[in-house]
């Protein structure tokens, strides 16, 4: 049983406006910087430099999302709670009496290609309780990643609503939505998206530099999550010195460092061999079972889906059990 608590106090003071975005090759400069402190300072500058591939969203694979970027606004200290553990209580269809962590109502997403309308998601109603582990399966192009993007506040629906922990995120925009996303969502992707010139420790620490935690507090926080993912002995290895499975563990540690309300996993084992994939799935199960985390995972792997409490299927934008 995991006994460690993850606690994070988010900041209140906005950082000054950053300078103009760096050139594309800016990360290469970090290789020439010997001081670790200077590396972190330069990396943070690049992350705050605005839209583009070197912004925070860019490194996380979210650079398509428009809107302001910056540190969280307002105090929001909190501690993770341990919630119901067991079989899922995922519900398809409208259930307005439920007090679910995530409630999706009449959700639709339509894209235009010239004069043609592409109905990617159609009339989705879904309720997910805290502590659930849900897998979404379906053929390529069925809308799985689009649904995850909507749940994470990375895109806006054409119609319908999404409510998470009482916040109707489809009515939030701009800096408030950025704040909400940073506070509540942990993203885990297939390709890890680690900063190549930073160690595992510094990759996990980097998002915490936007908080008022001092150096000692950040160190404790990073050591806690690296221990949770079983990588405390690889803290000072860079991504190129780690296996694919170890890199994904670092990415998971980064995702849970701020103790988000829920995790969104888009093909988290898609680039891994079977053993490494099983290790990552074991870790995700532990986060649900022992820390009460809520996980929504897109996967093409039936063996990965078997680990979830419930598996839902998307086909041509329609969600079924």
C-alpha positions as a Python dict, from the first residue, in 0.01 Angstrom:
ca = {
    (1, 'X'): (0, 0, 0),
    (2, 'X'): (134, 341, -90),
    (3, 'X'): (146, 559, 213),
    (4, 'X'): (296, 871, 57),
    (5, 'X'): (88, 1183, 15),
    (6, 'X'): (144, 1420, -272),
    (7, 'X'): (71, 1779, -171),
    (8, 'X'): (117, 2087, -386),
    (9, 'X'): (40, 2452, -318),
    (10, 'X'): (-13, 2643, -638),
    (11, 'X'): (104, 2998, -677),
    (12, 'X'): (-74, 3329, -663),
    (13, 'X'): (157, 3575, -839),
    (14, 'X'): (174, 3592, -1219),
    (15, 'X'): (519, 3588, -1372),
    (16, 'X'): (632, 3886, -1582),
    (17, 'X'): (566, 3873, -1954),
    (18, 'X'): (834, 3661, -2124),
    (19, 'X'): (1056, 3783, -2407),
    (20, 'X'): (997, 3690, -2771),
    (21, 'X'): (999, 3317, -2858),
    (22, 'X'): (1342, 3161, -2915),
    (23, 'X'): (1464, 3018, -3241),
    (24, 'X'): (1385, 2655, -3320),
    (25, 'X'): (1737, 2538, -3235),
    (26, 'X'): (1735, 2695, -2890),
    (27, 'X'): (1735, 2366, -2700),
    (28, 'X'): (2072, 2281, -2854),
    (29, 'X'): (2226, 2568, -2660),
    (30, 'X'): (2146, 2390, -2334),
    (31, 'X'): (2390, 2115, -2425),
    (32, 'X'): (2671, 2371, -2396),
    (33, 'X'): (2563, 2502, -2056),
    (34, 'X'): (2751, 2329, -1778),
    (35, 'X'): (2565, 2480, -1482),
    (36, 'X'): (2255, 2278, -1391),
    (37, 'X'): (2092, 2589, -1246),
    (38, 'X'): (2153, 2776, -1572),
    (39, 'X'): (2006, 2483, -1767),
    (40, 'X'): (1687, 2499, -1561),
    (41, 'X'): (1666, 2876, -1597),
    (42, 'X'): (1705, 2856, -1975),
    (43, 'X'): (1458, 2567, -2000),
    (44, 'X'): (1199, 2762, -1800),
    (45, 'X'): (1252, 3064, -2026),
    (46, 'X'): (1185, 2848, -2331),
    (47, 'X'): (871, 2703, -2173),
    (48, 'X'): (734, 3049, -2097),
    (49, 'X'): (826, 3197, -2433),
    (50, 'X'): (476, 3179, -2573),
    (51, 'X'): (307, 2967, -2841),
    (52, 'X'): (514, 2728, -3044),
    (53, 'X'): (701, 2399, -3018),
    (54, 'X'): (911, 2518, -2720),
    (55, 'X'): (620, 2632, -2502),
    (56, 'X'): (485, 2418, -2220),
    (57, 'X'): (193, 2305, -2435),
    (58, 'X'): (430, 2246, -2726),
    (59, 'X'): (653, 2013, -2529),
    (60, 'X'): (350, 1828, -2400),
    (61, 'X'): (217, 1785, -2752),
    (62, 'X'): (-62, 2037, -2698),
    (63, 'X'): (65, 2323, -2911),
    (64, 'X'): (-253, 2335, -3120),
    (65, 'X'): (-443, 2481, -2827),
    (66, 'X'): (-494, 2858, -2860),
    (67, 'X'): (-512, 3089, -2563),
    (68, 'X'): (-301, 3244, -2292),
    (69, 'X'): (-32, 3058, -2104),
    (70, 'X'): (110, 3122, -1763),
    (71, 'X'): (118, 3003, -1404),
    (72, 'X'): (-199, 2916, -1210),
    (73, 'X'): (-396, 3202, -1063),
    (74, 'X'): (-515, 3218, -707),
    (75, 'X'): (-438, 2995, -410),
    (76, 'X'): (-554, 2636, -435),
    (77, 'X'): (-383, 2424, -171),
    (78, 'X'): (-517, 2072, -147),
    (79, 'X'): (-432, 1716, -62),
    (80, 'X'): (-526, 1401, -257),
    (81, 'X'): (-821, 1211, -124),
    (82, 'X'): (-856, 834, -135),
    (83, 'X'): (-1188, 752, -296),
    (84, 'X'): (-1397, 450, -379),
    (85, 'X'): (-1200, 156, -508),
    (86, 'X'): (-1346, -130, -707),
    (87, 'X'): (-1551, -184, -1018),
    (88, 'X'): (-1636, 115, -1232),
    (89, 'X'): (-1959, 309, -1206),
    (90, 'X'): (-1930, 449, -1558),
    (91, 'X'): (-2271, 529, -1704),
    (92, 'X'): (-2367, 581, -2065),
    (93, 'X'): (-2669, 796, -2127),
    (94, 'X'): (-2805, 1093, -1936),
    (95, 'X'): (-2812, 1064, -1557),
    (96, 'X'): (-2876, 1409, -1414),
    (97, 'X'): (-2919, 1272, -1061),
    (98, 'X'): (-2562, 1140, -1045),
    (99, 'X'): (-2291, 1323, -854),
    (100, 'X'): (-2013, 1211, -1085),
    (101, 'X'): (-1663, 1353, -1105),
    (102, 'X'): (-1698, 1386, -1484),
    (103, 'X'): (-2034, 1443, -1653),
    (104, 'X'): (-2060, 1469, -2032),
    (105, 'X'): (-2394, 1576, -2175),
    (106, 'X'): (-2508, 1571, -2539),
    (107, 'X'): (-2151, 1620, -2660),
    (108, 'X'): (-2091, 1678, -3030),
    (109, 'X'): (-1784, 1778, -3228),
    (110, 'X'): (-1801, 1869, -3595),
    (111, 'X'): (-1519, 1978, -3824),
    (112, 'X'): (-1554, 2138, -4166),
    (113, 'X'): (-1352, 2031, -4467),
    (114, 'X'): (-1449, 2273, -4738),
    (115, 'X'): (-1823, 2238, -4777),
    (116, 'X'): (-1825, 1898, -4606),
    (117, 'X'): (-1910, 1851, -4237),
    (118, 'X'): (-1727, 1576, -4046),
    (119, 'X'): (-1925, 1463, -3742),
    (120, 'X'): (-1645, 1329, -3521),
    (121, 'X'): (-1851, 1291, -3202),
    (122, 'X'): (-2229, 1259, -3190),
    (123, 'X'): (-2459, 1298, -2890),
    (124, 'X'): (-2231, 1153, -2622),
    (125, 'X'): (-2364, 1124, -2266),
    (126, 'X'): (-2123, 984, -2008),
    (127, 'X'): (-2073, 987, -1631),
    (128, 'X'): (-1750, 883, -1460),
    (129, 'X'): (-1704, 866, -1084),
    (130, 'X'): (-1387, 944, -892),
    (131, 'X'): (-1157, 642, -877),
    (132, 'X'): (-1275, 491, -1206),
    (133, 'X'): (-1033, 356, -1467),
    (134, 'X'): (-1197, 376, -1809),
    (135, 'X'): (-1058, 258, -2144),
    (136, 'X'): (-1179, 390, -2480),
    (137, 'X'): (-1128, 169, -2783),
    (138, 'X'): (-1219, 201, -3149),
    (139, 'X'): (-1073, 218, -3497),
    (140, 'X'): (-844, 503, -3603),
    (141, 'X'): (-1044, 816, -3677),
    (142, 'X'): (-1335, 714, -3454),
    (143, 'X'): (-1296, 1021, -3228),
    (144, 'X'): (-1110, 875, -2928),
    (145, 'X'): (-835, 1137, -2910),
    (146, 'X'): (-1084, 1412, -2989),
    (147, 'X'): (-1289, 1305, -2687),
    (148, 'X'): (-980, 1312, -2465),
    (149, 'X'): (-888, 1658, -2594),
    (150, 'X'): (-1237, 1783, -2508),
    (151, 'X'): (-1227, 1627, -2161),
    (152, 'X'): (-890, 1792, -2098),
    (153, 'X'): (-999, 2137, -2208),
    (154, 'X'): (-771, 2132, -2513),
    (155, 'X'): (-1057, 2177, -2759),
    (156, 'X'): (-1414, 2303, -2745),
    (157, 'X'): (-1721, 2105, -2850),
    (158, 'X'): (-1962, 2211, -3121),
    (159, 'X'): (-2245, 2134, -2884),
    (160, 'X'): (-2299, 1996, -2535),
    (161, 'X'): (-2132, 2033, -2196),
    (162, 'X'): (-1854, 1880, -1989),
    (163, 'X'): (-1854, 1921, -1612),
    (164, 'X'): (-1556, 1815, -1400),
    (165, 'X'): (-1569, 1833, -1021),
    (166, 'X'): (-1850, 2086, -1044),
    (167, 'X'): (-1680, 2308, -1305),
    (168, 'X'): (-1851, 2328, -1643),
    (169, 'X'): (-1535, 2362, -1848),
    (170, 'X'): (-1725, 2424, -2171),
    (171, 'X'): (-1810, 2767, -2024),
    (172, 'X'): (-1450, 2851, -1931),
    (173, 'X'): (-1198, 3005, -2170),
    (174, 'X'): (-868, 3188, -2188),
    (175, 'X'): (-644, 3214, -1880),
    (176, 'X'): (-910, 3060, -1654),
    (177, 'X'): (-920, 2747, -1868),
    (178, 'X'): (-539, 2733, -1871),
    (179, 'X'): (-545, 2758, -1491),
    (180, 'X'): (-812, 2489, -1466),
    (181, 'X'): (-621, 2253, -1694),
    (182, 'X'): (-292, 2299, -1510),
    (183, 'X'): (-466, 2241, -1180),
    (184, 'X'): (-687, 1943, -1262),
    (185, 'X'): (-552, 1743, -1558),
    (186, 'X'): (-247, 1520, -1592),
    (187, 'X'): (-158, 1426, -1951),
    (188, 'X'): (30, 1110, -2049),
    (189, 'X'): (116, 1058, -2415),
    (190, 'X'): (254, 780, -2630),
    (191, 'X'): (582, 957, -2711),
    (192, 'X'): (669, 1075, -2355),
    (193, 'X'): (754, 1437, -2460),
    (194, 'X'): (1043, 1478, -2216),
    (195, 'X'): (1296, 1761, -2243),
    (196, 'X'): (1597, 1574, -2386),
    (197, 'X'): (1872, 1778, -2219),
    (198, 'X'): (1732, 1756, -1867),
    (199, 'X'): (1759, 1467, -1624),
    (200, 'X'): (1456, 1271, -1507),
    (201, 'X'): (1461, 1473, -1184),
    (202, 'X'): (1465, 1805, -1369),
    (203, 'X'): (1196, 1697, -1616),
    (204, 'X'): (962, 1622, -1327),
    (205, 'X'): (1065, 1938, -1143),
    (206, 'X'): (1018, 2172, -1439),
    (207, 'X'): (639, 2227, -1400),
    (208, 'X'): (691, 2289, -1028),
    (209, 'X'): (912, 2590, -1108),
    (210, 'X'): (588, 2774, -1186),
    (211, 'X'): (476, 2732, -824),
    (212, 'X'): (594, 2904, -505),
    (213, 'X'): (756, 2585, -375),
    (214, 'X'): (1111, 2645, -262),
    (215, 'X'): (1403, 2429, -369),
    (216, 'X'): (1375, 2190, -74),
    (217, 'X'): (999, 2149, -122),
    (218, 'X'): (1040, 2085, -494),
    (219, 'X'): (1310, 1829, -423),
    (220, 'X'): (1085, 1644, -181),
    (221, 'X'): (795, 1655, -428),
    (222, 'X'): (1003, 1520, -715),
    (223, 'X'): (1160, 1247, -502),
    (224, 'X'): (813, 1143, -388),
    (225, 'X'): (670, 1092, -736),
    (226, 'X'): (987, 935, -877),
    (227, 'X'): (972, 687, -589),
    (228, 'X'): (608, 616, -670),
    (229, 'X'): (701, 522, -1026),
    (230, 'X'): (1006, 324, -916),
    (231, 'X'): (1273, 550, -1065),
    (232, 'X'): (1442, 710, -766),
    (233, 'X'): (1764, 534, -873),
    (234, 'X'): (1744, 691, -1221),
    (235, 'X'): (1683, 1050, -1109),
    (236, 'X'): (1992, 1192, -1275),
    (237, 'X'): (1973, 1004, -1603),
    (238, 'X'): (1869, 1195, -1915),
    (239, 'X'): (1597, 1056, -2146),
    (240, 'X'): (1853, 917, -2390),
    (241, 'X'): (1996, 710, -2103),
    (242, 'X'): (1660, 554, -2018),
    (243, 'X'): (1457, 280, -2183),
    (244, 'X'): (1119, 357, -2338),
    (245, 'X'): (939, 217, -2036),
    (246, 'X'): (1152, 426, -1799),
    (247, 'X'): (1089, 740, -2005),
    (248, 'X'): (715, 678, -1981),
    (249, 'X'): (750, 640, -1604),
    (250, 'X'): (919, 980, -1592),
    (251, 'X'): (631, 1122, -1797),
    (252, 'X'): (382, 969, -1551),
    (253, 'X'): (575, 1116, -1258),
    (254, 'X'): (558, 1457, -1425),
    (255, 'X'): (185, 1414, -1483),
    (256, 'X'): (110, 1332, -1118),
    (257, 'X'): (358, 1576, -958),
    (258, 'X'): (87, 1840, -913),
    (259, 'X'): (-165, 1579, -792),
    (260, 'X'): (-426, 1641, -1067),
    (261, 'X'): (-791, 1552, -1031),
    (262, 'X'): (-772, 1300, -1317),
    (263, 'X'): (-531, 1160, -1575),
    (264, 'X'): (-584, 1146, -1951),
    (265, 'X'): (-372, 880, -2122),
    (266, 'X'): (-352, 872, -2501),
    (267, 'X'): (-197, 538, -2608),
    (268, 'X'): (40, 532, -2307),
    (269, 'X'): (178, 188, -2403),
    (270, 'X'): (163, 226, -2781),
    (271, 'X'): (539, 270, -2825),
    (272, 'X'): (648, 1, -2576),
    (273, 'X'): (730, -367, -2587),
    (274, 'X'): (496, -607, -2406),
    (275, 'X'): (689, -625, -2080),
    (276, 'X'): (737, -249, -2057),
    (277, 'X'): (371, -198, -2147),
    (278, 'X'): (263, -435, -1870),
    (279, 'X'): (485, -249, -1622),
    (280, 'X'): (322, 83, -1716),
    (281, 'X'): (-26, -70, -1686),
    (282, 'X'): (67, -211, -1344),
    (283, 'X'): (166, 140, -1239),
    (284, 'X'): (-158, 293, -1366),
    (285, 'X'): (-355, 28, -1177),
    (286, 'X'): (-166, 110, -859),
    (287, 'X'): (-244, 481, -898),
    (288, 'X'): (-613, 393, -917),
    (289, 'X'): (-615, 122, -650),
    (290, 'X'): (-390, 280, -391),
    (291, 'X'): (-424, 654, -449),
    (292, 'X'): (-780, 663, -583),
    (293, 'X'): (-680, 834, -907),
    (294, 'X'): (-929, 864, -1193),
    (295, 'X'): (-789, 757, -1530),
    (296, 'X'): (-935, 780, -1880),
    (297, 'X'): (-724, 596, -2135),
    (298, 'X'): (-738, 566, -2512),
    (299, 'X'): (-585, 243, -2642),
    (300, 'X'): (-583, 4, -2936),
    (301, 'X'): (-446, -276, -2717),
    (302, 'X'): (-710, -520, -2584),
    (303, 'X'): (-471, -630, -2310),
    (304, 'X'): (-439, -273, -2191),
    (305, 'X'): (-817, -228, -2199),
    (306, 'X'): (-858, -540, -1982),
    (307, 'X'): (-684, -357, -1698),
    (308, 'X'): (-953, -88, -1686),
    (309, 'X'): (-1269, -111, -1478),
    (310, 'X'): (-1478, -49, -1789),
    (311, 'X'): (-1415, -44, -2163),
    (312, 'X'): (-1620, 178, -2392),
    (313, 'X'): (-1612, 173, -2771),
    (314, 'X'): (-1620, 462, -3014),
    (315, 'X'): (-1718, 404, -3375),
    (316, 'X'): (-1810, 680, -3617),
    (317, 'X'): (-1848, 921, -3328),
    (318, 'X'): (-2094, 707, -3131),
    (319, 'X'): (-2000, 579, -2786),
    (320, 'X'): (-2122, 234, -2679),
    (321, 'X'): (-2044, -12, -2400),
}
